[in-house]
Amino acid sequence: MSKSSSSLKGYVGTYTKGDSVGIYSFTLNTEIPEIKDVQVAAELGNPTYLTISKDNQYLYSVIKDGDKGGVAAYSISDQGELHLLNSQLTEGASPCHVSIDNEKNYVVTANYHKGTVELYPVNKENGSVSPSSSTVQHEGFGPNKDRQEKPHVHYSGFTPDEKYIAVIDLGIDKLITYANNDGVLEEVSTLSVQPGSGPRHLEFHPNGKHAYLMTELSSEVITLSYDSESGTFEEIQSLSTIPADFTENNQGSAIHVTTDGRFVYVSNRGHNSIAVFSVNQESGELTFIEHTSTEGDWPRDFELDPSERFVVASNQESGNLVLYTRDETTGKLTLIQSDISVPFPVCVKFLND
Ligand SMILES: O=C(O)[C@H](O)[C@@H](O)[C@H](O)[C@H](O)COP(=O)(O)O
């Protein structure tokens, strides 16, 4: 399924509440354009976040199985079917985010409820996950008594050169960089953001020198500079992602940066929108462009397709995916389709080019 193909394969992670039974797949016909063929791809509990290996061989999912939680590994067939390889489960709540490195050496998970980061070596022969080789337990709390009573790790992902793993903790307002020393996580630096802001997700600019952090509790996008040698971040700028006159509840959710480095997109749950920002290529600083409605309730995430001519948003509470075309010059989104039913969708991932 290459960039030149008019049919792109996508997967949707969900909460298995209501009618949802697991991971769903769909096709995006880029010529019409239209999303269709929504079907169950794998049955498992709460596969909220997914990650696909760069070579499209394997998909890894968060999994909840009774009182246990962890990671499930699947191989992806040429037709895009998922076949279970194995899973690694431990007692307690399941993680909320999962990432894999480009070489398929390690999967890393973030566990919101436990306040932990877990590293899982990947079996090079068949893509299955080995038991966790390292678990780090965060400590502390933040000023928001309801949401920051303890650590809540919300994101873990590899830095662009994959030298480090960046971890975001919503409960303690920190972005912590870890080194992976032969399967053991070792802390190398910490950035504390505004107390109470509740940082959630991170994406790097393709220049590797800037990164953008989305906060959940304060609904802000924070521009960071990044030193790839030391793995340290510094704050440059902070902007609200919702209009100043919007006073209802909003929880910031996802963030994505285009591969040309020109635009940053973030999603707002409550305001139910995607906010578009343009990027100053020198300073990395952002300028707000527009809000676009997500045509539904509670957009927990969204994704650009591999060509980046399309964006698909996932509205968790209204149970619909929304397809937009993206103007690559202005960054603006145009609504195409909003009636694609998927129960409790959380994230969308496409097969890579
Ligand atoms: O995004 C949210 O709504 C909140 O941060 C939080 O309320 C939620 O619990 C975590 O995302 C973890 O959720 P799961 O462990 O259920 O994925």
The ligand as a Gaussian input file, in Angstrom:
#p B3LYP/6-31G(d) Opt

LIG

0 1
 O       -7.238000      11.481000      28.290000
 C       -7.925000      11.503000      29.271000
 O       -9.142000      11.505000      29.192000
 C       -7.286000      11.571000      30.592000
 O       -5.940000      11.875000      30.515000
 C       -7.473000      10.412000      31.472000
 O       -8.739000      10.601000      32.055000
 C       -7.359000       9.028000      30.919000
 O       -7.693000       8.140000      31.908000
 C       -6.001000       8.676000      30.412000
 O       -5.932000       9.076000      29.088000
 C       -5.670000       7.196000      30.466000
 O       -6.701000       6.498000      29.937000
 P       -6.655000       4.968000      29.657000
 O       -5.713000       4.316000      30.597000
 O       -8.089000       4.549000      29.860000
 O       -6.220000       4.857000      28.257000

